[in-house]
Amino acid sequence: MNQLLQSISHFDGDPNILPFSTIGDQIFQRPNFACGQIKRYHSFGNEIYKLALDTQYKNYMEIGTWCGLGTTKCFLDGIIMRDDNPTLYSYESNKQFYTITKKYWDKFFEIHHIHPSKFNLTHGSIVSYQELDDNYITDSGYDKQNYDYNADIKTAPIVQINHPVDVLCLDGGHFSTIVEWNKLKDSIKVIILDDTKTSKTRNILREIKQSNLWTTLYESHERNGELIAKKI
């Protein structure tokens, strides 16, 4: 247990498993690019971690894994400490990000003898390219054709969700997030949104605020805006 806790304490990943600090330089030409943005030492990351520890929820889902050390780690740090078999289902449309994530967490689970059912990582998208809005323009001026992450959706396998979802974290692309929300909002209990001050989730935030179906558990205007809401 002490070894596991020591390994978890590395916010940017255990360097004895995979030195993520070098991945940005080697692959993306950007230092620490693979380490993610949302950490447990941030208020938002800690709230996600507390949800992962909450035994009233068992099925967690995130869209937008990145390299597995942002929201993914906040979830897993809590989930792996539980003995009631919760699962994080994580979907990543970028094959390179998926491969990096799988390499780290497969080794982490093996070293610490954690049952692999706690983390279900999938390369794919629940949204097809054809479902993306042809007329939407991001705050930065990108349209459907030239927004880089849409190329990932164009080539990624389309996956069907055949498992329940209690807690949903949407932190994927600007074009796909609204479609993902509309597909899943009726069946979830808790929604976690990043980038609420951008066009990516602005309409979702407005819908939640104007609805009598949701109550806000956490909200912050830090970074690009953050929200956690629970269905009443």
DOFIVO-801660 format. One record per residue (C-alpha): chain; residue in one letter; x, y, z; residue number from 1. Coordinates in steps of 0.02 Angstrom, whole numbers, plus 50000, padded with zeros to 5 digits. Layout:
BEGIN
+----+----+-------+-------+-------+-----+
| ch | aa |    c1 |    c2 |    c3 |   i |
+----+----+-------+-------+-------+-----+
|  A |  A |     X |     Y |     Z | NUM |
...
+----+----+-------+-------+-------+-----+
! end
This chain:
BEGIN
+----+----+-------+-------+-------+-----+
| ch | aa |    c1 |    c2 |    c3 |   i |
+----+----+-------+-------+-------+-----+
|  A |  M | 50000 | 50000 | 50000 |   1 |
|  A |  N | 50140 | 50122 | 50040 |   2 |
|  A |  Q | 50217 | 50091 | 49870 |   3 |
|  A |  L | 50049 | 50123 | 49787 |   4 |
|  A |  L | 50021 | 50285 | 49882 |   5 |
|  A |  Q | 50196 | 50342 | 49837 |   6 |
|  A |  S | 50162 | 50306 | 49655 |   7 |
|  A |  I | 49996 | 50398 | 49659 |   8 |
|  A |  S | 50079 | 50550 | 49739 |   9 |
|  A |  H | 50168 | 50593 | 49576 |  10 |
|  A |  F | 50045 | 50716 | 49500 |  11 |
|  A |  D | 50128 | 50705 | 49329 |  12 |
|  A |  G | 50140 | 50516 | 49333 |  13 |
|  A |  D | 50262 | 50401 | 49419 |  14 |
|  A |  P | 50430 | 50428 | 49329 |  15 |
|  A |  N | 50480 | 50251 | 49373 |  16 |
|  A |  I | 50339 | 50191 | 49260 |  17 |
|  A |  L | 50349 | 50317 | 49118 |  18 |
|  A |  P | 50440 | 50485 | 49120 |  19 |
|  A |  F | 50298 | 50591 | 49053 |  20 |
|  A |  S | 50399 | 50751 | 49072 |  21 |
|  A |  T | 50503 | 50697 | 48923 |  22 |
|  A |  I | 50359 | 50644 | 48811 |  23 |
|  A |  G | 50314 | 50822 | 48765 |  24 |
|  A |  D | 50490 | 50854 | 48704 |  25 |
|  A |  Q | 50508 | 50689 | 48612 |  26 |
|  A |  I | 50339 | 50678 | 48526 |  27 |
|  A |  F | 50250 | 50845 | 48530 |  28 |
|  A |  Q | 50398 | 50966 | 48539 |  29 |
|  A |  R | 50313 | 51048 | 48689 |  30 |
|  A |  P | 50382 | 51023 | 48866 |  31 |
|  A |  N | 50263 | 50932 | 48984 |  32 |
|  A |  F | 50130 | 50931 | 48848 |  33 |
|  A |  A | 50077 | 50754 | 48892 |  34 |
|  A |  C | 50053 | 50789 | 49078 |  35 |
|  A |  G | 49878 | 50863 | 49065 |  36 |
|  A |  Q | 49807 | 51020 | 49145 |  37 |
|  A |  I | 49684 | 50965 | 49280 |  38 |
|  A |  K | 49772 | 50900 | 49436 |  39 |
|  A |  R | 49718 | 50848 | 49610 |  40 |
|  A |  Y | 49807 | 50998 | 49684 |  41 |
|  A |  H | 49683 | 51107 | 49587 |  42 |
|  A |  S | 49512 | 51129 | 49665 |  43 |
|  A |  F | 49428 | 51059 | 49510 |  44 |
|  A |  G | 49538 | 50905 | 49506 |  45 |
|  A |  N | 49511 | 50874 | 49691 |  46 |
|  A |  E | 49322 | 50882 | 49667 |  47 |
|  A |  I | 49336 | 50750 | 49530 |  48 |
|  A |  Y | 49443 | 50645 | 49646 |  49 |
|  A |  K | 49311 | 50657 | 49784 |  50 |
|  A |  L | 49177 | 50600 | 49663 |  51 |
|  A |  A | 49286 | 50451 | 49619 |  52 |
|  A |  L | 49292 | 50404 | 49803 |  53 |
|  A |  D | 49103 | 50421 | 49824 |  54 |
|  A |  T | 49029 | 50246 | 49835 |  55 |
|  A |  Q | 48856 | 50302 | 49777 |  56 |
|  A |  Y | 48933 | 50307 | 49602 |  57 |
|  A |  K | 49009 | 50157 | 49515 |  58 |
|  A |  N | 49015 | 50196 | 49328 |  59 |
|  A |  Y | 49122 | 50344 | 49278 |  60 |
|  A |  M | 49149 | 50401 | 49099 |  61 |
|  A |  E | 49261 | 50532 | 49022 |  62 |
|  A |  I | 49278 | 50588 | 48842 |  63 |
|  A |  G | 49448 | 50659 | 48802 |  64 |
|  A |  T | 49580 | 50555 | 48891 |  65 |
|  A |  W | 49727 | 50656 | 48824 |  66 |
|  A |  C | 49878 | 50561 | 48891 |  67 |
|  A |  G | 49796 | 50498 | 49049 |  68 |
|  A |  L | 49868 | 50614 | 49181 |  69 |
|  A |  G | 49735 | 50749 | 49195 |  70 |
|  A |  T | 49555 | 50706 | 49237 |  71 |
|  A |  T | 49596 | 50522 | 49204 |  72 |
|  A |  K | 49719 | 50519 | 49349 |  73 |
|  A |  C | 49601 | 50618 | 49462 |  74 |
|  A |  F | 49470 | 50483 | 49434 |  75 |
|  A |  L | 49587 | 50334 | 49447 |  76 |
|  A |  D | 49675 | 50396 | 49604 |  77 |
|  A |  G | 49508 | 50375 | 49692 |  78 |
|  A |  I | 49439 | 50225 | 49599 |  79 |
|  A |  I | 49590 | 50113 | 49629 |  80 |
|  A |  M | 49575 | 50140 | 49817 |  81 |
|  A |  R | 49397 | 50071 | 49821 |  82 |
|  A |  D | 49353 | 49887 | 49846 |  83 |
|  A |  D | 49177 | 49893 | 49773 |  84 |
|  A |  N | 49232 | 49876 | 49591 |  85 |
|  A |  P | 49196 | 50047 | 49513 |  86 |
|  A |  T | 49252 | 50075 | 49333 |  87 |
|  A |  L | 49316 | 50223 | 49234 |  88 |
|  A |  Y | 49269 | 50213 | 49050 |  89 |
|  A |  S | 49380 | 50329 | 48951 |  90 |
|  A |  Y | 49366 | 50370 | 48766 |  91 |
|  A |  E | 49504 | 50449 | 48662 |  92 |
|  A |  S | 49492 | 50478 | 48474 |  93 |
|  A |  N | 49677 | 50517 | 48450 |  94 |
|  A |  K | 49772 | 50353 | 48428 |  95 |
|  A |  Q | 49937 | 50423 | 48491 |  96 |
|  A |  F | 49860 | 50491 | 48652 |  97 |
|  A |  Y | 49771 | 50325 | 48677 |  98 |
|  A |  T | 49933 | 50226 | 48655 |  99 |
|  A |  I | 50029 | 50334 | 48780 | 100 |
|  A |  T | 49889 | 50320 | 48908 | 101 |
|  A |  K | 49876 | 50132 | 48889 | 102 |
|  A |  K | 50064 | 50109 | 48905 | 103 |
|  A |  Y | 50070 | 50202 | 49070 | 104 |
|  A |  W | 49915 | 50134 | 49156 | 105 |
|  A |  D | 49938 | 49954 | 49099 | 106 |
|  A |  K | 50108 | 49955 | 49182 | 107 |
|  A |  F | 50042 | 50047 | 49335 | 108 |
|  A |  F | 49904 | 49918 | 49360 | 109 |
|  A |  E | 50025 | 49774 | 49334 | 110 |
|  A |  I | 50156 | 49839 | 49457 | 111 |
|  A |  H | 50027 | 49874 | 49593 | 112 |
|  A |  H | 49921 | 49718 | 49561 | 113 |
|  A |  I | 49763 | 49817 | 49524 | 114 |
|  A |  H | 49622 | 49728 | 49433 | 115 |
|  A |  P | 49612 | 49796 | 49254 | 116 |
|  A |  S | 49422 | 49808 | 49262 | 117 |
|  A |  K | 49440 | 49973 | 49355 | 118 |
|  A |  F | 49497 | 50061 | 49195 | 119 |
|  A |  N | 49416 | 50030 | 49026 | 120 |
|  A |  L | 49511 | 50132 | 48896 | 121 |
|  A |  T | 49446 | 50138 | 48718 | 122 |
|  A |  H | 49516 | 50214 | 48560 | 123 |
|  A |  G | 49365 | 50284 | 48472 | 124 |
|  A |  S | 49227 | 50413 | 48468 | 125 |
|  A |  I | 49043 | 50402 | 48513 | 126 |
|  A |  V | 49013 | 50538 | 48383 | 127 |
|  A |  S | 49038 | 50524 | 48196 | 128 |
|  A |  Y | 49113 | 50661 | 48089 | 129 |
|  A |  Q | 48947 | 50679 | 47999 | 130 |
|  A |  E | 48861 | 50724 | 48164 | 131 |
|  A |  L | 48972 | 50876 | 48191 | 132 |
|  A |  D | 48895 | 51047 | 48156 | 133 |
|  A |  D | 48943 | 51109 | 47983 | 134 |
|  A |  N | 48907 | 51290 | 48031 | 135 |
|  A |  Y | 48993 | 51301 | 48200 | 136 |
|  A |  I | 49148 | 51412 | 48217 | 137 |
|  A |  T | 49256 | 51403 | 48374 | 138 |
|  A |  D | 49307 | 51555 | 48475 | 139 |
|  A |  S | 49477 | 51542 | 48389 | 140 |
|  A |  G | 49399 | 51545 | 48216 | 141 |
|  A |  Y | 49413 | 51361 | 48169 | 142 |
|  A |  D | 49277 | 51280 | 48066 | 143 |
|  A |  K | 49235 | 51096 | 48048 | 144 |
|  A |  Q | 49361 | 51070 | 47909 | 145 |
|  A |  N | 49514 | 51147 | 47990 | 146 |
|  A |  Y | 49490 | 51104 | 48175 | 147 |
|  A |  D | 49630 | 50979 | 48204 | 148 |
|  A |  Y | 49543 | 50860 | 48325 | 149 |
|  A |  N | 49402 | 50833 | 48201 | 150 |
|  A |  A | 49528 | 50738 | 48096 | 151 |
|  A |  D | 49542 | 50614 | 48239 | 152 |
|  A |  I | 49354 | 50590 | 48244 | 153 |
|  A |  K | 49353 | 50566 | 48056 | 154 |
|  A |  T | 49468 | 50415 | 48069 | 155 |
|  A |  A | 49430 | 50346 | 48242 | 156 |
|  A |  P | 49317 | 50194 | 48264 | 157 |
|  A |  I | 49138 | 50237 | 48309 | 158 |
|  A |  V | 49092 | 50155 | 48474 | 159 |
|  A |  Q | 48924 | 50121 | 48554 | 160 |
|  A |  I | 48898 | 50150 | 48740 | 161 |
|  A |  N | 48831 | 49988 | 48812 | 162 |
|  A |  H | 48868 | 50021 | 48995 | 163 |
|  A |  P | 48780 | 50132 | 49124 | 164 |
|  A |  V | 48853 | 50304 | 49162 | 165 |
|  A |  D | 48836 | 50384 | 49333 | 166 |
|  A |  V | 48967 | 50521 | 49318 | 167 |
|  A |  L | 49012 | 50597 | 49149 | 168 |
|  A |  C | 49160 | 50710 | 49114 | 169 |
|  A |  L | 49158 | 50800 | 48946 | 170 |
|  A |  D | 49329 | 50868 | 48900 | 171 |
|  A |  G | 49347 | 50823 | 48717 | 172 |
|  A |  G | 49341 | 50927 | 48560 | 173 |
|  A |  H | 49248 | 51089 | 48526 | 174 |
|  A |  F | 49138 | 51012 | 48393 | 175 |
|  A |  S | 49097 | 50845 | 48472 | 176 |
|  A |  T | 49056 | 50897 | 48651 | 177 |
|  A |  I | 48880 | 50962 | 48619 | 178 |
|  A |  V | 48836 | 50803 | 48522 | 179 |
|  A |  E | 48906 | 50694 | 48662 | 180 |
|  A |  W | 48805 | 50792 | 48789 | 181 |
|  A |  N | 48643 | 50769 | 48692 | 182 |
|  A |  K | 48674 | 50582 | 48677 | 183 |
|  A |  L | 48708 | 50553 | 48862 | 184 |
|  A |  K | 48625 | 50690 | 48966 | 185 |
|  A |  D | 48464 | 50595 | 49001 | 186 |
|  A |  S | 48549 | 50443 | 49077 | 187 |
|  A |  I | 48683 | 50520 | 49188 | 188 |
|  A |  K | 48679 | 50577 | 49370 | 189 |
|  A |  V | 48827 | 50698 | 49374 | 190 |
|  A |  I | 48905 | 50804 | 49236 | 191 |
|  A |  I | 49082 | 50874 | 49241 | 192 |
|  A |  L | 49121 | 51012 | 49115 | 193 |
|  A |  D | 49285 | 51097 | 49074 | 194 |
|  A |  D | 49304 | 51255 | 48969 | 195 |
|  A |  T | 49134 | 51327 | 49016 | 196 |
|  A |  K | 49188 | 51503 | 48967 | 197 |
|  A |  T | 49216 | 51448 | 48786 | 198 |
|  A |  S | 49098 | 51408 | 48643 | 199 |
|  A |  K | 49140 | 51224 | 48672 | 200 |
|  A |  T | 49021 | 51205 | 48820 | 201 |
|  A |  R | 48935 | 51375 | 48832 | 202 |
|  A |  N | 48767 | 51311 | 48771 | 203 |
|  A |  I | 48776 | 51159 | 48886 | 204 |
|  A |  L | 48811 | 51273 | 49035 | 205 |
|  A |  R | 48663 | 51382 | 48988 | 206 |
|  A |  E | 48550 | 51230 | 48973 | 207 |
|  A |  I | 48601 | 51167 | 49145 | 208 |
|  A |  K | 48581 | 51337 | 49227 | 209 |
|  A |  Q | 48408 | 51366 | 49151 | 210 |
|  A |  S | 48346 | 51191 | 49190 | 211 |
|  A |  N | 48262 | 51136 | 49351 | 212 |
|  A |  L | 48339 | 50963 | 49330 | 213 |
|  A |  W | 48514 | 51007 | 49392 | 214 |
|  A |  T | 48596 | 51079 | 49546 | 215 |
|  A |  T | 48773 | 51148 | 49544 | 216 |
|  A |  L | 48899 | 51058 | 49655 | 217 |
|  A |  Y | 49052 | 51157 | 49602 | 218 |
|  A |  E | 49086 | 51303 | 49487 | 219 |
|  A |  S | 49242 | 51405 | 49454 | 220 |
|  A |  H | 49295 | 51539 | 49331 | 221 |
|  A |  E | 49476 | 51485 | 49343 | 222 |
|  A |  R | 49565 | 51433 | 49183 | 223 |
|  A |  N | 49426 | 51425 | 49051 | 224 |
|  A |  G | 49285 | 51390 | 49173 | 225 |
|  A |  E | 49237 | 51231 | 49265 | 226 |
|  A |  L | 49072 | 51156 | 49322 | 227 |
|  A |  I | 49008 | 51002 | 49412 | 228 |
|  A |  A | 48819 | 50979 | 49422 | 229 |
|  A |  K | 48708 | 50842 | 49492 | 230 |
|  A |  K | 48539 | 50789 | 49427 | 231 |
|  A |  I | 48403 | 50825 | 49555 | 232 |
+----+----+-------+-------+-------+-----+
! end
